[in-house]
Amino acid sequence: MSSQEGRPPVWSYWLVLPLFIVFWGLFAWHLESPLLPGPLQVLETLMEEARGGQLWFHLSATLARVAVAFTLAMLLGTFIGIAMGRSRTANALFDPMLVLLLNLPALVTIILMYVWFGLVEAAAVMAVVINKIPNVAVTVREGARSLDYRLEQMATVYGFTRWQRLREVWVPQLFPYLMAATRGGLSLIWKIVLVVELLGRSSGVGFQLHLAFQVFDVAAILAYSLAFIAVVQLIELGLLQPVERRANRWRQPEQAHA
């Protein structure tokens, strides 16, 4: 079964989402509490923040941090993972550190980075990268261990260059593991970036959530949270899924035959 078959169809989102909004509205109307504003009030707050430019400014700040941290974590984690999967020596050297970092709470890393380097942008990004590298490395290591040695022999027989070997032999086999690391990485980095912003930055969605929490502005908390979730879903549906479908086209004849 392909990964596409295991994922709910897009139309299911359009079915469940209106039902959730109706339930939310009815529940908020029944409670009549400022602690649970209704959908219309949250939408009004969202539109007000968008018209004033605050929403776009803080969303772009968060997305910039996510992009930088994600790129660095994927590059470093992929390099370490491949090295560990292909070399017993590298695996013996890096594995204890990966175990340590995997069990180190993200909050501790964030606090240490801010204490050691100050409340600066580099410390915020480093805290996210350090928390993500071990997950990428562990996932890619499993892919590197499963590389088909027969394809390696074929590449040697046909005299593939290192670039050809990487592009034609390694990347297609590692792709499912890279996609797993990408999805897992984004889902983790989104959350850590918000905590980083909440604790030590003066911009971003996490910073705005912190300000709203201080005055118990639940409508603003929900507005920024929903805007953030919408961006994440757009990236998933508009970027990650099309890339995965395109890269997995070569598998479809084999799957149909099976």
VOMIKE-493973 format. One record per residue: x, y, z of N, C-alpha, C in turn; residue number from 1; residue in three letters. Coordinates in steps of 0.2 Angstrom, whole numbers. Layout:
N
X, Y, Z, X, Y, Z, X, Y, Z, NUM, ala .
...
This chain:
258
4, -6, 0, 0, 0, 0, 4, 6, 0, 1, met .
3, 11, -4, 7, 17, -5, 5, 22, 1, 2, ser .
9, 27, 2, 8, 32, 7, 2, 36, 5, 3, ser .
0, 37, -1, -6, 40, -3, -12, 37, -1, 4, gln .
-12, 30, -2, -18, 26, 0, -19, 27, 8, 5, glu .
-14, 28, 12, -15, 28, 19, -17, 35, 21, 6, gly .
-17, 40, 17, -19, 47, 19, -26, 48, 17, 7, arg .
-30, 52, 22, -37, 54, 20, -37, 58, 14, 8, pro .
-42, 57, 10, -43, 62, 4, -44, 69, 6, 9, pro .
-43, 74, 2, -43, 81, 3, -50, 83, 5, 10, val .
-55, 79, 2, -62, 81, 3, -64, 80, 10, 11, trp .
-61, 75, 14, -63, 74, 21, -62, 80, 25, 12, ser .
-56, 84, 23, -55, 90, 27, -61, 95, 26, 13, tyr .
-64, 96, 20, -69, 100, 19, -76, 98, 22, 14, trp .
-76, 91, 24, -82, 89, 27, -81, 89, 35, 15, leu .
-76, 88, 38, -75, 88, 45, -74, 95, 47, 16, val .
-71, 100, 44, -70, 107, 46, -76, 110, 47, 17, leu .
-81, 110, 43, -88, 114, 44, -91, 111, 50, 18, pro .
-91, 104, 51, -94, 101, 57, -91, 104, 63, 19, leu .
-84, 104, 63, -80, 106, 69, -82, 114, 71, 20, phe .
-83, 118, 66, -84, 125, 67, -91, 126, 70, 21, ile .
-96, 122, 67, -103, 122, 70, -103, 120, 77, 22, val .
-100, 114, 78, -99, 112, 85, -96, 117, 90, 23, phe .
-91, 120, 88, -87, 125, 91, -92, 131, 93, 24, trp .
-96, 134, 88, -100, 139, 88, -106, 138, 93, 25, gly .
-109, 132, 93, -114, 130, 97, -112, 130, 104, 26, leu .
-106, 127, 105, -103, 126, 112, -101, 133, 115, 27, phe .
-98, 137, 111, -97, 144, 114, -103, 148, 115, 28, ala .
-108, 147, 111, -115, 151, 112, -118, 148, 119, 29, trp .
-117, 142, 120, -120, 139, 126, -117, 141, 132, 30, his .
-110, 141, 132, -106, 143, 138, -107, 151, 139, 31, leu .
-107, 155, 134, -107, 162, 134, -101, 165, 139, 32, glu .
-95, 162, 138, -89, 164, 142, -84, 167, 138, 33, ser .
-81, 172, 141, -75, 176, 137, -69, 171, 136, 34, pro .
-69, 165, 140, -64, 160, 139, -64, 156, 133, 35, leu .
-70, 156, 130, -71, 152, 124, -75, 157, 119, 36, leu .
-72, 161, 115, -75, 165, 110, -78, 161, 104, 37, pro .
-83, 163, 101, -86, 159, 95, -82, 161, 89, 38, gly .
-83, 157, 84, -79, 157, 78, -79, 164, 75, 39, pro .
-85, 168, 75, -86, 174, 72, -81, 179, 76, 40, leu .
-81, 179, 82, -77, 183, 86, -69, 182, 84, 41, gln .
-67, 176, 84, -61, 174, 82, -59, 177, 75, 42, val .
-64, 176, 70, -62, 178, 64, -62, 186, 63, 43, leu .
-66, 189, 67, -65, 196, 67, -58, 199, 70, 44, glu .
-56, 195, 75, -49, 197, 78, -44, 195, 73, 45, thr .
-45, 190, 69, -40, 188, 64, -40, 193, 59, 46, leu .
-45, 195, 56, -46, 200, 51, -43, 207, 53, 47, met .
-44, 209, 60, -42, 215, 62, -34, 215, 62, 48, glu .
-31, 209, 65, -24, 209, 65, -21, 209, 58, 49, glu .
-25, 206, 53, -22, 206, 46, -22, 212, 43, 50, ala .
-28, 216, 44, -28, 223, 42, -23, 228, 44, 51, arg .
-21, 227, 51, -16, 231, 54, -9, 229, 52, 52, gly .
-8, 223, 49, -2, 221, 47, 2, 217, 52, 53, gly .
0, 216, 58, 3, 213, 63, 3, 205, 62, 54, gln .
-2, 202, 59, -3, 195, 58, 3, 193, 53, 55, leu .
4, 197, 47, 8, 195, 42, 15, 196, 45, 56, trp .
17, 201, 49, 23, 203, 51, 26, 197, 56, 57, phe .
21, 195, 60, 23, 190, 65, 23, 183, 62, 58, his .
19, 181, 57, 19, 175, 53, 25, 174, 49, 59, leu .
27, 180, 46, 33, 179, 42, 40, 179, 46, 60, ser .
40, 182, 52, 45, 181, 57, 46, 173, 59, 61, ala .
40, 170, 61, 40, 163, 63, 42, 159, 57, 62, thr .
40, 160, 51, 41, 156, 45, 49, 156, 43, 63, leu .
51, 162, 44, 59, 163, 42, 63, 159, 47, 64, ala .
61, 159, 54, 65, 155, 58, 64, 148, 57, 65, arg .
58, 146, 55, 57, 139, 53, 61, 137, 47, 66, val .
61, 141, 42, 64, 139, 36, 72, 138, 37, 67, ala .
75, 143, 41, 82, 142, 42, 84, 136, 47, 68, val .
80, 135, 52, 81, 130, 57, 80, 123, 53, 69, ala .
75, 123, 49, 73, 116, 46, 79, 115, 41, 70, phe .
81, 120, 37, 86, 118, 32, 93, 116, 35, 71, thr .
95, 119, 40, 101, 117, 44, 100, 110, 47, 72, leu .
95, 109, 50, 94, 103, 53, 93, 97, 48, 73, ala .
90, 98, 43, 90, 93, 38, 96, 91, 35, 74, met .
100, 97, 33, 107, 96, 30, 112, 92, 35, 75, leu .
112, 94, 41, 117, 91, 46, 114, 84, 48, 76, leu .
108, 84, 49, 105, 77, 51, 106, 72, 46, 77, gly .
105, 74, 39, 105, 69, 34, 113, 67, 33, 78, thr .
117, 72, 33, 124, 70, 33, 126, 65, 38, 79, phe .
124, 67, 45, 126, 62, 50, 123, 56, 50, 80, ile .
116, 55, 48, 113, 49, 47, 116, 45, 42, 81, gly .
118, 47, 36, 121, 43, 31, 128, 41, 33, 82, ile .
131, 45, 36, 138, 43, 39, 137, 37, 44, 83, ala .
132, 38, 48, 131, 32, 53, 128, 26, 50, 84, met .
124, 27, 45, 122, 21, 42, 127, 17, 38, 85, gly .
132, 21, 35, 137, 17, 31, 143, 16, 34, 86, arg .
144, 18, 40, 151, 17, 44, 149, 15, 51, 87, ser .
152, 9, 53, 151, 7, 60, 155, 12, 65, 88, arg .
160, 14, 63, 164, 19, 67, 160, 25, 68, 89, thr .
158, 28, 63, 153, 34, 64, 147, 33, 68, 90, ala .
144, 27, 67, 139, 25, 71, 141, 25, 79, 91, asn .
146, 22, 80, 149, 21, 87, 150, 28, 90, 92, ala .
153, 33, 86, 154, 39, 89, 148, 43, 90, 93, leu .
144, 43, 85, 138, 48, 86, 132, 45, 90, 94, phe .
131, 39, 90, 125, 36, 93, 124, 38, 101, 95, asp .
129, 38, 105, 128, 40, 112, 126, 47, 112, 96, pro .
129, 52, 108, 126, 59, 108, 119, 59, 106, 97, met .
117, 55, 101, 110, 56, 98, 106, 53, 104, 98, leu .
107, 48, 107, 103, 46, 113, 102, 51, 118, 99, val .
108, 55, 119, 107, 60, 124, 103, 66, 122, 100, leu .
104, 68, 116, 100, 74, 113, 93, 72, 112, 101, leu .
91, 65, 111, 84, 63, 110, 80, 63, 116, 102, leu .
84, 63, 122, 81, 62, 128, 81, 69, 132, 103, asn .
85, 74, 129, 85, 81, 132, 79, 85, 130, 104, leu .
75, 87, 135, 69, 91, 134, 71, 97, 130, 105, pro .
67, 99, 125, 68, 105, 121, 68, 111, 125, 106, ala .
64, 112, 130, 64, 118, 135, 71, 119, 138, 107, leu .
75, 113, 140, 81, 114, 143, 86, 117, 138, 108, val .
86, 114, 131, 90, 117, 126, 89, 124, 125, 109, thr .
83, 126, 124, 81, 133, 123, 84, 137, 129, 110, ile .
83, 136, 135, 85, 140, 140, 93, 140, 140, 111, ile .
96, 134, 139, 104, 134, 139, 106, 139, 133, 112, leu .
103, 139, 128, 106, 143, 122, 105, 150, 124, 113, met .
99, 152, 127, 98, 159, 129, 103, 161, 134, 114, tyr .
104, 157, 139, 109, 158, 145, 116, 159, 142, 115, val .
118, 155, 137, 125, 155, 135, 126, 160, 130, 116, trp .
121, 161, 125, 123, 166, 120, 118, 172, 120, 117, phe .
114, 173, 125, 110, 179, 125, 103, 178, 121, 118, gly .
99, 183, 122, 92, 183, 119, 93, 185, 112, 119, leu .
97, 182, 108, 98, 184, 101, 95, 179, 96, 120, val .
95, 181, 90, 92, 176, 84, 96, 170, 83, 121, glu .
102, 170, 84, 107, 164, 83, 105, 159, 88, 122, ala .
104, 161, 94, 103, 157, 100, 96, 153, 99, 123, ala .
91, 157, 96, 85, 154, 95, 85, 149, 90, 124, ala .
88, 150, 84, 89, 145, 79, 93, 139, 81, 125, val .
98, 140, 84, 103, 135, 86, 99, 130, 91, 126, met .
94, 133, 95, 90, 129, 100, 86, 124, 96, 127, ala .
83, 127, 91, 78, 123, 86, 82, 117, 83, 128, val .
88, 119, 80, 92, 115, 76, 94, 109, 80, 129, val .
97, 110, 86, 100, 105, 90, 94, 100, 92, 130, ile .
88, 103, 93, 83, 98, 95, 80, 94, 89, 131, asn .
82, 96, 83, 79, 92, 77, 84, 88, 74, 132, lys .
91, 89, 74, 96, 85, 71, 95, 78, 73, 133, ile .
95, 76, 79, 94, 69, 81, 89, 65, 78, 134, pro .
83, 68, 77, 77, 65, 74, 79, 63, 67, 135, asn .
81, 68, 63, 83, 67, 56, 89, 62, 55, 136, val .
94, 62, 59, 99, 58, 59, 97, 50, 60, 137, ala .
93, 49, 65, 90, 43, 66, 86, 40, 61, 138, val .
82, 44, 58, 78, 42, 52, 82, 40, 46, 139, thr .
86, 45, 44, 91, 44, 38, 95, 38, 39, 140, val .
98, 37, 45, 102, 31, 47, 99, 25, 45, 141, arg .
93, 24, 46, 89, 18, 44, 89, 17, 37, 142, glu .
88, 22, 33, 88, 22, 26, 94, 20, 23, 143, gly .
100, 23, 26, 106, 22, 24, 108, 14, 25, 144, ala .
106, 12, 30, 107, 4, 32, 103, 0, 27, 145, arg .
98, 2, 24, 94, -2, 20, 96, -1, 12, 146, ser .
101, 3, 10, 103, 3, 3, 104, -3, 0, 147, leu .
102, -4, -6, 103, -11, -9, 110, -11, -12, 148, asp .
114, -16, -9, 121, -17, -11, 121, -19, -19, 149, tyr .
116, -22, -22, 116, -24, -29, 116, -18, -33, 150, arg .
112, -13, -31, 113, -6, -35, 119, -3, -34, 151, leu .
122, -4, -29, 129, -1, -28, 134, -4, -33, 152, glu .
133, -11, -33, 138, -15, -38, 136, -13, -45, 153, gln .
130, -12, -47, 128, -9, -53, 132, -3, -55, 154, met .
131, 2, -50, 134, 9, -51, 142, 8, -52, 155, ala .
145, 3, -48, 152, 2, -49, 154, 0, -56, 156, thr .
150, -5, -58, 151, -8, -65, 150, -3, -70, 157, val .
145, 1, -70, 144, 6, -75, 148, 12, -74, 158, tyr .
152, 12, -69, 157, 18, -68, 153, 25, -67, 159, gly .
148, 24, -62, 145, 30, -60, 150, 35, -56, 160, phe .
149, 41, -58, 152, 46, -54, 149, 47, -47, 161, thr .
152, 50, -42, 149, 51, -36, 142, 55, -36, 162, arg .
142, 60, -41, 136, 63, -41, 130, 59, -44, 163, trp .
132, 55, -49, 127, 50, -52, 125, 45, -47, 164, gln .
130, 43, -43, 128, 38, -38, 123, 41, -33, 165, arg .
125, 47, -31, 120, 50, -26, 113, 51, -29, 166, leu .
113, 54, -35, 107, 56, -38, 103, 50, -41, 167, arg .
106, 45, -44, 102, 39, -47, 102, 33, -42, 168, glu .
106, 32, -37, 106, 26, -33, 103, 28, -26, 169, val .
106, 33, -23, 105, 34, -16, 99, 38, -14, 170, trp .
98, 43, -18, 92, 48, -17, 85, 44, -18, 171, val .
84, 40, -23, 78, 37, -24, 76, 32, -18, 172, pro .
82, 29, -16, 81, 24, -10, 80, 27, -3, 173, gln .
83, 33, -3, 82, 37, 4, 76, 41, 4, 174, leu .
73, 42, -2, 68, 47, -2, 62, 46, 3, 175, phe .
60, 40, 4, 54, 39, 9, 57, 41, 16, 176, pro .
63, 39, 18, 66, 41, 24, 66, 49, 25, 177, tyr .
69, 52, 19, 69, 59, 19, 62, 63, 20, 178, leu .
57, 60, 17, 51, 63, 18, 48, 62, 25, 179, met .
49, 56, 28, 47, 55, 35, 51, 60, 39, 180, ala .
57, 61, 38, 61, 66, 42, 59, 73, 41, 181, ala .
57, 74, 35, 54, 81, 33, 47, 82, 37, 182, thr .
43, 77, 36, 36, 78, 40, 37, 79, 47, 183, arg .
41, 74, 50, 42, 74, 57, 46, 80, 59, 184, gly .
51, 82, 55, 55, 88, 57, 50, 95, 57, 185, gly .
46, 95, 52, 42, 101, 52, 37, 101, 58, 186, leu .
34, 96, 59, 29, 95, 65, 33, 97, 71, 187, ser .
39, 95, 72, 43, 97, 78, 45, 104, 78, 188, leu .
48, 106, 73, 51, 113, 73, 45, 118, 74, 189, ile .
39, 117, 71, 34, 122, 72, 33, 123, 79, 190, trp .
33, 118, 83, 31, 118, 90, 37, 122, 94, 191, lys .
43, 119, 92, 49, 122, 96, 50, 129, 95, 192, ile .
49, 131, 88, 50, 139, 87, 45, 143, 91, 193, val .
39, 141, 92, 34, 145, 96, 36, 145, 103, 194, leu .
39, 140, 106, 42, 140, 112, 48, 145, 113, 195, val .
52, 145, 108, 58, 149, 107, 56, 156, 107, 196, val .
51, 158, 103, 48, 165, 103, 45, 167, 109, 197, glu .
41, 162, 112, 38, 164, 118, 43, 166, 124, 198, leu .
48, 163, 124, 53, 163, 130, 58, 169, 128, 199, leu .
60, 171, 122, 65, 175, 121, 65, 180, 115, 200, gly .
60, 180, 111, 60, 184, 105, 55, 190, 106, 201, arg .
56, 195, 102, 51, 200, 102, 47, 201, 95, 202, ser .
46, 195, 92, 42, 195, 86, 41, 187, 85, 203, ser .
36, 186, 81, 34, 179, 79, 27, 177, 82, 204, gly .
24, 172, 80, 18, 170, 83, 18, 168, 90, 205, val .
24, 165, 92, 24, 163, 99, 25, 169, 104, 206, gly .
28, 175, 101, 28, 181, 105, 21, 184, 106, 207, phe .
17, 183, 100, 10, 186, 101, 6, 182, 105, 208, gln .
7, 175, 105, 3, 171, 110, 5, 173, 117, 209, leu .
11, 174, 118, 13, 176, 125, 10, 183, 127, 210, his .
9, 188, 123, 6, 194, 125, -1, 193, 126, 211, leu .
-5, 189, 122, -12, 187, 122, -13, 184, 129, 212, ala .
-8, 179, 131, -9, 175, 137, -9, 180, 143, 213, phe .
-5, 185, 143, -4, 189, 149, -10, 193, 150, 214, gln .
-14, 195, 145, -21, 198, 146, -27, 194, 145, 215, val .
-26, 187, 145, -31, 182, 144, -36, 184, 138, 216, phe .
-32, 186, 132, -36, 187, 126, -36, 181, 122, 217, asp .
-41, 177, 124, -42, 170, 121, -43, 171, 113, 218, val .
-47, 176, 111, -49, 177, 104, -42, 178, 100, 219, ala .
-37, 182, 103, -31, 183, 99, -27, 176, 99, 220, ala .
-27, 172, 105, -24, 166, 105, -26, 161, 100, 221, ile .
-33, 161, 99, -36, 156, 94, -34, 159, 87, 222, leu .
-35, 165, 86, -34, 168, 79, -27, 167, 77, 223, ala .
-22, 168, 81, -15, 167, 79, -14, 159, 78, 224, tyr .
-16, 155, 82, -16, 148, 82, -19, 145, 75, 225, ser .
-25, 148, 74, -28, 145, 68, -24, 148, 61, 226, leu .
-22, 154, 62, -18, 156, 56, -12, 152, 55, 227, ala .
-8, 150, 60, -2, 146, 60, -4, 139, 57, 228, phe .
-9, 136, 60, -11, 130, 58, -13, 130, 50, 229, ile .
-16, 135, 48, -18, 136, 41, -12, 136, 36, 230, ala .
-7, 139, 39, -1, 140, 35, 3, 133, 34, 231, val .
3, 129, 40, 6, 123, 40, 2, 118, 36, 232, val .
-4, 118, 35, -8, 114, 31, -7, 116, 24, 233, gln .
-7, 122, 22, -5, 124, 15, 1, 121, 13, 234, leu .
6, 122, 17, 13, 119, 15, 12, 111, 14, 235, ile .
9, 108, 19, 8, 101, 18, 4, 99, 11, 236, glu .
-1, 102, 10, -6, 100, 4, -3, 103, -2, 237, leu .
0, 109, -2, 3, 112, -8, 10, 111, -10, 238, gly .
14, 108, -5, 21, 107, -7, 23, 100, -5, 239, leu .
22, 98, 1, 25, 91, 3, 21, 85, -1, 240, leu .
15, 85, -1, 11, 80, -4, 12, 80, -12, 241, gln .
12, 86, -16, 14, 85, -23, 21, 83, -24, 242, pro .
26, 85, -20, 33, 82, -21, 33, 75, -20, 243, val .
30, 72, -15, 30, 65, -13, 26, 61, -19, 244, glu .
21, 64, -22, 17, 60, -27, 22, 60, -33, 245, arg .
25, 66, -35, 29, 66, -41, 35, 61, -40, 246, arg .
38, 61, -34, 44, 57, -33, 42, 49, -33, 247, ala .
36, 48, -31, 34, 41, -31, 31, 38, -37, 248, asn .
31, 42, -42, 28, 40, -49, 31, 33, -51, 249, arg .
38, 33, -50, 41, 27, -53, 39, 20, -49, 250, trp .
36, 21, -43, 33, 15, -40, 27, 13, -42, 251, arg .
23, 17, -45, 16, 15, -47, 15, 9, -51, 252, gln .
19, 8, -57, 18, 2, -61, 19, -4, -57, 253, pro .
24, -4, -52, 26, -10, -48, 20, -11, -44, 254, glu .
17, -6, -40, 12, -7, -36, 6, -9, -39, 255, gln .
4, -7, -45, -1, -9, -49, -1, -16, -51, 256, ala .
6, -18, -53, 7, -25, -55, 6, -30, -48, 257, his .
8, -27, -43, 8, -31, -36, 0, -32, -34, 258, ala .
